[in-house]
Amino acid sequence: MEPVLRTADDVEVWRHFIKGSNLHFEELYRRYMPLLYDYGVKLFREQLNVEDAVHDFFIHLSQRNRRLQVPVSVRAYLLTAFRNFSLKQLRRNSRMLVQDLDAQHFELSFLYTEAADAVISHREAFTQVNQAIAGLPPRQKEIIYLKFFHELSNTEIAAVMKIEPSSVYKLFYKAMDGLRAKLDKLPVAVLLVLLQGMGK
């Protein structure tokens, strides 16, 4: 694949994709398949074959590409569309109604890396951070994931999760308050450094 395509921004790739370029479709898939798979695993776990769902989603996109508009954020659009597509798949394939995702799980934890070790020098403290995050309600964990891992705005997160932006704001600060309460010996600045390093 040409180096110039690899350096094109997402919106440029998207513009060519919706005009029918297979090359740009492949580039879109290369960039976002891993991220959508990761998000799907965190959301649906054993409810869905996430790898197949991501493939099906991209096929769905390719079949309707010429009807799509250019979004402000390709990343936010794909996360929103994939979430909606996967929920429809679950409802279609199950005789039972899919429960509200708020009642489901959302897996979120840090991997122990050299970058993490630079701000938390002991694995015990690192484990405490993961335990604190694991204790948050699913929606709060999802907001932390979308905000820090995917760098979405409150408005974009609201669109992805189908809630009001004001609810994103409230849930985010509840999550941060919950983490601070459980990690009273960990400086807030250190916690923020860890969160901001999630997607790096």
Legacy VTK file of the C-alpha trace (Angstrom):
# vtk DataFile Version 3.0
C-alpha trace
ASCII
DATASET POLYDATA
POINTS 200 float
0.000 0.000 0.000
1.296 3.400 -0.912
2.934 5.355 1.946
0.838 8.428 1.078
-2.337 6.486 1.904
-0.929 5.385 5.246
-0.353 9.018 6.207
-3.756 10.306 5.049
-6.049 11.474 7.835
-9.215 9.525 8.643
-11.599 11.992 7.010
-9.654 11.892 3.733
-9.681 8.090 3.772
-13.420 8.151 4.517
-14.156 10.572 1.646
-12.518 8.201 -0.839
-14.176 5.161 0.755
-17.703 6.529 0.336
-16.886 7.281 -3.310
-16.214 3.566 -3.820
-12.445 3.191 -3.393
-11.611 -0.371 -2.338
-8.092 0.714 -1.464
-9.390 3.259 1.040
-11.892 0.743 2.409
-8.991 -1.623 3.118
-7.114 1.198 4.837
-10.161 2.012 6.975
-10.406 -1.655 7.946
-6.687 -1.792 8.783
-6.952 1.244 11.049
-10.150 0.388 12.873
-10.601 -3.372 12.944
-8.363 -3.787 16.063
-10.053 -0.896 17.907
-13.582 -2.080 17.160
-12.648 -5.629 18.128
-11.254 -4.406 21.449
-14.388 -2.355 22.118
-16.639 -5.271 21.159
-14.875 -7.673 23.508
-15.218 -5.209 26.368
-18.917 -4.716 25.655
-20.224 -8.117 24.635
-17.717 -10.727 25.785
-19.391 -14.142 25.353
-22.680 -12.774 24.014
-21.285 -12.309 20.559
-18.560 -13.645 18.280
-16.878 -10.257 18.193
-14.446 -11.018 15.371
-17.313 -12.091 13.098
-19.352 -9.072 14.205
-16.563 -6.675 13.205
-16.174 -8.369 9.809
-19.952 -8.258 9.260
-19.997 -4.604 10.262
-17.376 -3.652 7.686
-19.243 -5.612 5.013
-22.367 -3.684 6.012
-20.454 -0.416 5.649
-19.086 -1.360 2.240
-22.567 -2.211 0.969
-23.984 1.187 1.842
-20.872 3.346 1.461
-22.331 5.646 -1.196
-25.222 6.564 1.114
-22.937 7.596 3.960
-22.048 11.171 4.878
-18.666 12.501 6.014
-18.706 12.558 9.843
-16.926 15.123 11.975
-15.069 12.258 13.675
-14.641 8.967 11.818
-13.603 7.251 15.046
-16.712 8.384 16.932
-18.947 7.446 14.009
-17.499 3.937 13.705
-17.734 3.253 17.436
-21.362 4.419 17.464
-22.326 2.524 14.324
-20.560 -0.665 15.423
-22.238 -0.597 18.835
-25.672 -0.157 17.230
-24.988 -2.790 14.567
-23.868 -5.342 17.158
-26.895 -4.754 19.369
-29.179 -5.309 16.373
-27.319 -8.532 15.624
-27.829 -9.725 19.188
-31.530 -8.898 19.137
-31.983 -10.564 15.758
-30.174 -13.748 16.752
-31.678 -14.175 20.206
-35.171 -15.194 21.212
-34.701 -13.238 24.396
-34.480 -9.481 24.592
-30.952 -8.202 25.001
-30.593 -6.680 28.430
-29.682 -3.050 28.839
-25.902 -2.765 28.560
-25.902 -0.891 31.862
-26.730 -4.218 33.507
-23.959 -5.981 31.638
-20.232 -6.069 32.221
-17.554 -3.845 30.752
-14.020 -5.139 31.030
-11.414 -2.473 31.664
-7.932 -2.763 33.133
-4.377 -1.511 32.684
-1.538 -3.613 31.385
1.612 -3.346 33.458
4.113 -1.545 31.220
7.299 0.471 31.652
5.216 3.626 31.212
2.934 2.553 34.047
5.926 1.645 36.188
7.194 5.197 35.762
4.178 6.566 37.661
3.351 3.610 39.922
6.543 1.974 41.103
5.011 -1.028 42.855
2.906 -3.772 41.296
0.771 -3.866 44.445
-0.333 -0.282 43.857
-0.910 -1.076 40.200
-3.143 -3.998 41.180
-5.116 -1.701 43.470
-5.789 0.656 40.568
-7.138 -2.218 38.459
-9.279 -3.466 41.335
-10.703 0.015 41.844
-11.582 0.318 38.156
-13.106 -3.173 38.143
-15.433 -2.073 40.952
-16.967 0.741 38.893
-20.389 0.286 37.250
-20.212 -0.763 33.574
-21.317 2.573 32.129
-18.720 4.472 34.145
-16.004 2.139 32.895
-17.216 2.545 29.332
-17.070 6.333 29.625
-13.510 6.185 30.989
-12.572 3.887 28.113
-14.103 6.098 25.421
-12.754 9.316 26.921
-9.172 8.227 27.583
-8.586 5.344 25.187
-10.395 6.819 22.186
-10.171 10.500 23.198
-13.840 11.205 22.457
-15.581 14.355 23.637
-18.565 14.224 25.991
-20.861 14.899 23.027
-19.337 12.042 21.033
-19.522 9.672 24.006
-23.190 10.600 24.461
-23.856 9.691 20.822
-22.026 6.366 21.129
-23.823 5.372 24.340
-27.186 6.943 23.456
-27.332 9.124 26.546
-27.387 12.864 27.145
-24.072 14.775 27.284
-25.026 15.919 30.790
-25.269 12.250 31.808
-21.768 11.635 30.451
-20.481 14.504 32.564
-22.208 13.196 35.719
-21.158 9.583 35.205
-17.565 10.573 34.498
-17.262 12.580 37.693
-18.960 9.813 39.674
-16.342 7.437 38.275
-13.488 9.752 39.206
-14.925 10.303 42.691
-15.277 6.542 43.101
-11.689 5.939 42.078
-10.379 8.680 44.350
-12.321 7.217 47.282
-10.865 3.746 46.705
-7.366 5.042 46.009
-7.058 7.676 48.693
-3.275 7.245 48.888
-2.794 7.637 45.147
-2.445 11.273 44.001
-5.116 12.375 41.535
-2.387 13.530 39.135
-0.942 10.006 39.019
-4.375 8.535 38.352
-4.912 10.942 35.469
-1.505 10.109 34.007
-2.441 6.428 34.046
-5.827 7.057 32.444
-4.364 9.304 29.766
-1.778 6.640 28.965
-4.331 3.892 28.350
-4.580 4.355 24.624
-0.942 5.169 24.010
LINES 1 201
200 0 1 2 3 4 5 6 7 8 9 10 11 12 13 14 15 16 17 18 19 20 21 22 23 24 25 26 27 28 29 30 31 32 33 34 35 36 37 38 39 40 41 42 43 44 45 46 47 48 49 50 51 52 53 54 55 56 57 58 59 60 61 62 63 64 65 66 67 68 69 70 71 72 73 74 75 76 77 78 79 80 81 82 83 84 85 86 87 88 89 90 91 92 93 94 95 96 97 98 99 100 101 102 103 104 105 106 107 108 109 110 111 112 113 114 115 116 117 118 119 120 121 122 123 124 125 126 127 128 129 130 131 132 133 134 135 136 137 138 139 140 141 142 143 144 145 146 147 148 149 150 151 152 153 154 155 156 157 158 159 160 161 162 163 164 165 166 167 168 169 170 171 172 173 174 175 176 177 178 179 180 181 182 183 184 185 186 187 188 189 190 191 192 193 194 195 196 197 198 199
